[in-house]
């Protein structure tokens, strides 16, 4: 794969690349740069974890990037996830690994790293202190949004370490590319600043957009605004407005049928959001929207953009769009769901995780 194709593969899902020129130089000098994404083990996997993120990782692997999947167990502990029970948090981490396997990520081609192992190196804490000395406290407080908290929230003294530790992880793992959600941008940009201060390798930041909740989002708001992201993103803590990788086709249909999907409106519409970000990989490929013959029969569309045009013009009804989304999500989720039904070890982990309390 040539460099232009690699860049276009990244751009196919990225909300932002800081910077594209640096990424191009990185690919030119290194056939296998190292990227990472990090996850707090915090509960049952929704589709933005088990389907969306898995697709992004597979796209990055296709460019020759070496990928590290970071299970941030101690971060979940600091953030009081799963009641702050570290043993249960690690059980969720093992369950996450099974989700990745079920989603088609070849775990032989990625490196899975636990926070507990990374921080056992004494040099880790030396780096934490070094980084902490050059980051103003106000910057750290503003960065607590990476924890799913709002700026100004009452946080513990331990949680102050969270942003500094996340920045430290990047250098401790030797990361070339930080590939996380746009909600993690503050930590990644802090890492770039720290690297420049110390003369360390400056990581490229590739941020992917978040999926919005089934509740939708007012069309006049921008999904890039941090306060908007916090309020309208899909979250496992709001199960009625999220879709999970264990949902049955019936459950998927019920949730999708109740989702926000106004006629002719594509902005802030979760059905359009899921199609554009998670379901339709090739935006230039033809699309067939099935509908009953009494309503005109199936619609053949040349590509994703034509589908958007037809929907805005009222030529596709929300009910037909929802039916298409539900069937598409079932195709994505079914292999994951069946992995946990057929694999005893995976099933036992899932059953155990279901008993844990989801806390914030």
C-alpha positions as CSV (number, residue, x, y, z in Angstrom):
1,X,0.0,0.0,0.0
2,X,1.5,3.3,-1.0
3,X,1.6,6.4,1.3
4,X,-1.3,8.2,-0.4
5,X,-3.5,5.2,0.0
6,X,-2.5,4.8,3.7
7,X,-3.3,8.5,4.3
8,X,-6.7,8.1,2.6
9,X,-7.5,5.0,4.6
10,X,-6.9,7.0,7.8
11,X,-8.9,10.0,6.5
12,X,-11.8,7.7,5.7
13,X,-12.6,7.6,9.5
14,X,-10.7,10.4,11.1
15,X,-12.4,13.6,12.4
16,X,-9.0,15.2,12.7
17,X,-5.3,14.5,12.0
18,X,-2.6,16.5,13.8
19,X,-0.9,16.8,11.5
20,X,-1.4,15.2,8.1
21,X,2.0,16.3,7.0
22,X,3.6,14.6,10.0
23,X,1.7,11.4,9.3
24,X,2.9,11.4,5.8
25,X,6.5,11.9,7.0
26,X,6.0,9.1,9.5
27,X,4.8,6.7,6.8
28,X,7.7,7.7,4.6
29,X,10.3,6.9,7.3
30,X,8.7,4.0,9.0
31,X,6.7,1.2,7.4
32,X,5.3,0.0,10.7
33,X,4.7,2.9,13.1
34,X,3.1,2.1,16.4
35,X,-0.4,3.3,17.3
36,X,-2.5,2.8,20.3
37,X,-6.1,3.1,21.6
38,X,-6.9,2.9,25.3
39,X,-10.0,1.6,27.1
40,X,-11.3,1.7,30.7
41,X,-12.8,-1.8,31.4
42,X,-16.1,-0.4,32.6
43,X,-19.0,-2.6,31.6
44,X,-20.9,-4.4,28.8
45,X,-19.6,-3.5,25.3
46,X,-21.8,-1.2,23.2
47,X,-21.4,-1.1,19.4
48,X,-19.1,1.9,19.5
49,X,-16.6,-0.3,21.2
50,X,-17.3,-3.7,19.7
51,X,-18.1,-2.7,16.1
52,X,-17.0,0.8,15.4
53,X,-13.6,0.8,17.1
54,X,-12.9,-2.7,15.9
55,X,-13.4,-1.5,12.3
56,X,-11.1,1.5,12.8
57,X,-8.4,-0.8,14.2
58,X,-8.6,-3.2,11.3
59,X,-8.3,-0.3,8.9
60,X,-5.2,0.9,10.6
61,X,-3.7,-2.6,10.6
62,X,-4.2,-2.7,6.9
63,X,-1.8,0.2,6.4
64,X,1.0,-1.7,8.1
65,X,0.6,0.1,11.5
66,X,1.5,-1.9,14.6
67,X,-1.3,-1.5,17.1
68,X,-1.3,-1.6,20.9
69,X,-4.6,-2.1,22.7
70,X,-4.3,-0.6,26.2
71,X,-6.5,-2.0,29.0
72,X,-6.5,0.9,31.4
73,X,-7.5,-1.0,34.6
74,X,-6.0,1.4,37.0
75,X,-7.6,4.3,35.2
76,X,-11.0,2.7,35.6
77,X,-10.1,2.2,39.3
78,X,-9.2,5.9,39.7
79,X,-12.4,6.8,37.8
80,X,-14.5,4.6,40.1
81,X,-15.8,2.4,37.4
82,X,-17.4,-0.9,38.4
83,X,-17.5,0.4,42.0
84,X,-13.8,0.9,42.0
85,X,-13.3,-2.9,42.5
86,X,-9.9,-3.6,40.7
87,X,-10.5,-7.4,40.5
88,X,-13.9,-6.9,38.8
89,X,-12.4,-4.2,36.6
90,X,-9.8,-6.8,35.4
91,X,-12.5,-9.3,34.7
92,X,-14.2,-6.7,32.5
93,X,-10.8,-6.3,30.7
94,X,-10.6,-10.0,30.0
95,X,-14.2,-9.8,28.6
96,X,-13.1,-6.9,26.4
97,X,-10.4,-9.1,24.9
98,X,-13.1,-11.6,24.0
99,X,-15.1,-8.9,22.3
100,X,-12.2,-7.9,20.2
101,X,-11.7,-11.5,19.1
102,X,-15.4,-11.9,18.3
103,X,-15.3,-8.6,16.3
104,X,-12.6,-10.1,14.1
105,X,-9.5,-8.4,15.5
106,X,-6.6,-10.9,15.2
107,X,-5.1,-10.6,18.7
108,X,-1.9,-12.1,17.3
109,X,-1.4,-9.0,15.3
110,X,-2.0,-6.5,18.1
111,X,-0.2,-6.1,21.4
112,X,-2.5,-6.1,24.4
113,X,-1.1,-4.1,27.3
114,X,-2.5,-3.7,30.8
115,X,-2.0,-0.5,32.9
116,X,-1.0,-2.7,35.8
117,X,2.0,-4.0,33.9
118,X,3.1,-0.6,32.5
119,X,3.1,1.1,35.8
120,X,5.1,-1.6,37.5
121,X,8.2,-0.2,35.9
122,X,9.9,2.3,38.3
123,X,10.8,4.6,35.3
124,X,7.0,5.1,34.7
125,X,6.6,7.1,37.9
126,X,9.8,9.1,37.3
127,X,8.2,10.1,34.0
128,X,4.9,10.9,35.7
129,X,6.7,13.3,38.0
130,X,8.7,14.8,35.2
131,X,5.6,15.4,33.1
132,X,3.6,16.6,36.1
133,X,6.2,19.3,36.8
134,X,5.7,21.0,33.4
135,X,1.9,20.8,33.2
136,X,0.0,23.7,35.0
137,X,-2.7,22.4,37.4
138,X,-5.3,24.4,35.5
139,X,-4.5,22.5,32.3
140,X,-4.9,19.2,34.2
141,X,-8.3,20.3,35.6
142,X,-9.5,21.2,32.1
143,X,-8.4,17.8,30.8
144,X,-10.6,15.9,33.2
145,X,-13.2,15.7,30.4
146,X,-11.1,12.8,29.1
147,X,-12.5,10.8,32.1
148,X,-16.1,11.5,31.0
149,X,-16.3,14.2,33.7
150,X,-17.3,17.8,33.2
151,X,-14.9,20.6,33.9
152,X,-15.6,21.9,37.4
153,X,-16.9,18.5,38.7
154,X,-15.9,17.5,42.2
155,X,-13.1,15.0,41.7
156,X,-10.8,13.1,44.0
157,X,-7.1,14.0,44.5
158,X,-6.3,10.6,42.8
159,X,-8.2,11.6,39.7
160,X,-5.8,14.6,39.2
161,X,-3.2,12.0,38.3
162,X,-5.4,10.6,35.5
163,X,-4.5,13.1,32.7
164,X,-0.8,13.1,33.6
165,X,-0.7,9.2,33.6
166,X,-2.5,9.1,30.3
167,X,0.2,11.4,28.8
168,X,2.9,9.3,30.4
169,X,1.5,6.1,28.9
170,X,2.1,7.5,25.4
171,X,5.8,7.9,25.9
172,X,6.2,4.8,28.1
173,X,4.8,2.6,25.2
174,X,6.8,4.4,22.5
175,X,3.8,5.5,20.6
176,X,4.0,7.2,17.2
177,X,0.3,7.6,16.7
178,X,-2.4,8.3,19.3
179,X,-5.6,7.0,17.7
180,X,-8.4,7.7,20.2
181,X,-11.8,9.3,20.2
182,X,-12.1,13.1,19.7
183,X,-13.1,13.3,23.4
184,X,-9.5,12.3,24.3
185,X,-8.0,15.2,22.3
186,X,-6.9,17.2,25.3
187,X,-4.7,14.5,26.6
188,X,-3.2,13.8,23.2
189,X,-2.4,17.5,22.6
190,X,-0.9,17.7,26.0
191,X,1.4,14.8,25.0
192,X,2.5,16.8,21.9
193,X,3.3,19.8,24.0
194,X,5.2,17.7,26.6
195,X,7.2,16.0,23.8
196,X,8.3,19.4,22.4
197,X,9.4,20.6,25.8
198,X,11.6,17.6,26.5
199,X,12.7,16.9,22.9
200,X,10.9,13.6,22.8
201,X,9.2,12.0,19.8
202,X,6.1,14.0,19.0
203,X,3.1,11.7,18.5
204,X,0.8,12.2,15.6
205,X,-2.8,12.5,16.8
206,X,-5.6,10.8,14.9
207,X,-9.0,11.5,16.5
208,X,-12.1,9.6,15.4
209,X,-15.6,11.0,15.9
210,X,-18.0,9.6,18.5
211,X,-21.3,7.9,17.8
212,X,-24.3,9.9,19.0
213,X,-27.0,8.4,21.2
214,X,-30.2,7.0,19.9
215,X,-31.8,10.1,21.4
216,X,-30.1,12.0,18.6
217,X,-28.8,15.5,18.7
218,X,-30.3,18.9,17.8
219,X,-29.2,19.6,14.2
220,X,-28.0,23.1,15.0
221,X,-25.3,21.8,17.4
222,X,-21.8,20.7,16.4
223,X,-20.6,17.2,17.4
224,X,-17.1,18.6,17.7
225,X,-18.1,20.8,20.7
226,X,-16.9,19.1,23.9
227,X,-20.1,20.0,25.9
228,X,-22.2,18.6,23.1
229,X,-20.2,15.4,23.0
230,X,-20.6,14.8,26.7
231,X,-24.4,15.2,26.5
232,X,-25.2,13.4,23.3
233,X,-22.7,10.7,22.7
234,X,-23.7,7.0,22.9
235,X,-22.8,5.7,26.4
236,X,-23.1,2.4,28.1
237,X,-24.4,4.3,31.2
238,X,-27.5,5.1,29.2
239,X,-28.6,1.6,28.1
240,X,-32.0,2.6,26.7
241,X,-30.3,4.8,24.1
242,X,-27.3,2.6,23.3
243,X,-27.0,-0.6,21.3
244,X,-24.8,-3.4,22.7
245,X,-23.0,-6.2,21.1
246,X,-25.1,-8.8,22.9
247,X,-28.5,-7.3,21.8
248,X,-30.8,-9.7,19.9
249,X,-32.2,-8.7,16.5
250,X,-35.5,-8.1,18.3
251,X,-33.8,-5.8,20.8
252,X,-31.9,-4.0,18.1
253,X,-35.2,-3.4,16.2
254,X,-37.0,-2.1,19.3
255,X,-34.2,0.4,20.1
256,X,-33.9,1.5,16.5
257,X,-37.6,1.9,16.0
258,X,-37.7,4.2,19.1
259,X,-34.7,6.2,18.0
260,X,-34.8,9.9,17.0
261,X,-35.0,10.0,13.2
262,X,-36.9,13.1,11.9
263,X,-38.0,13.2,8.2
264,X,-35.7,14.9,5.8
265,X,-33.2,15.7,8.6
266,X,-29.7,14.2,8.4
267,X,-27.8,16.3,10.9
268,X,-28.0,14.9,14.5
269,X,-29.8,11.9,13.2
270,X,-28.3,8.7,14.8
271,X,-29.5,6.5,11.9
272,X,-27.5,8.6,9.4
273,X,-24.6,8.8,11.9
274,X,-24.3,5.0,12.3
275,X,-24.5,4.4,8.6
276,X,-21.9,7.0,7.8
277,X,-19.4,6.1,10.5
278,X,-19.9,2.5,11.3
279,X,-22.0,0.5,8.8
280,X,-21.2,1.7,5.3
281,X,-17.4,1.1,4.7
282,X,-17.4,2.1,1.1
283,X,-19.2,5.4,0.5
284,X,-18.9,5.0,-3.3
285,X,-20.7,1.6,-3.4
286,X,-24.3,1.1,-4.4
287,X,-27.0,0.8,-1.6
288,X,-30.3,-0.9,-1.7
289,X,-33.0,0.3,0.7
290,X,-35.7,-2.4,0.9
291,X,-39.4,-1.4,1.4
292,X,-42.8,-3.0,0.7
293,X,-44.0,-3.1,-2.8
294,X,-47.1,-1.1,-1.8
295,X,-44.8,1.8,-0.9
296,X,-42.9,1.7,-4.3
297,X,-40.6,-1.3,-3.7
298,X,-36.9,-1.2,-3.0
299,X,-34.8,1.9,-3.8
300,X,-31.5,1.4,-5.6
301,X,-29.0,4.2,-4.8
302,X,-25.6,4.7,-6.5
303,X,-23.8,5.6,-3.3
304,X,-24.0,7.0,0.3
305,X,-24.3,10.6,-0.9
306,X,-27.2,9.8,-3.1
307,X,-28.9,8.1,-0.1
308,X,-28.4,11.4,1.9
309,X,-29.9,13.4,-0.9
310,X,-32.9,11.1,-1.2
311,X,-33.5,11.2,2.5
312,X,-33.4,15.0,2.6
313,X,-35.8,15.2,-0.3
314,X,-38.3,12.9,1.5
315,X,-37.9,10.0,-1.0
316,X,-36.8,7.7,1.8
317,X,-39.1,7.4,4.8
318,X,-37.7,7.2,8.3
319,X,-39.3,3.8,8.9
320,X,-37.5,2.3,5.8
321,X,-34.2,3.9,6.9
322,X,-34.6,2.4,10.4
323,X,-35.4,-1.0,9.0
324,X,-32.2,-0.8,6.9
325,X,-30.1,0.3,9.9
326,X,-31.5,-2.5,12.1
327,X,-30.8,-5.2,9.6
328,X,-27.3,-3.8,9.0
329,X,-26.5,-3.7,12.7
330,X,-27.7,-7.2,13.1
331,X,-25.2,-8.3,10.4
332,X,-22.4,-6.6,12.4
333,X,-23.5,-7.8,15.8
334,X,-24.5,-11.3,15.1
335,X,-21.0,-12.8,14.9
336,X,-20.0,-11.2,18.2
337,X,-23.2,-12.3,19.9
338,X,-22.7,-15.9,18.7
339,X,-19.1,-16.0,19.9
340,X,-20.3,-15.5,23.4
341,X,-23.1,-18.0,23.0
342,X,-20.8,-20.7,21.6
343,X,-17.5,-20.1,23.5
344,X,-17.8,-21.3,27.1
345,X,-15.0,-19.1,28.5
346,X,-16.3,-16.0,26.8
347,X,-19.9,-16.8,27.9
348,X,-18.8,-17.2,31.6
349,X,-17.0,-13.8,31.5
350,X,-20.0,-12.1,30.0
351,X,-22.3,-13.6,32.6
352,X,-20.0,-12.5,35.4
353,X,-19.7,-8.9,34.0
354,X,-23.4,-8.7,33.7
355,X,-23.6,-8.9,37.6
356,X,-21.3,-5.9,38.1
357,X,-22.7,-2.5,38.9
358,X,-22.0,0.2,36.3
359,X,-20.8,3.2,38.2
360,X,-19.4,6.6,37.4
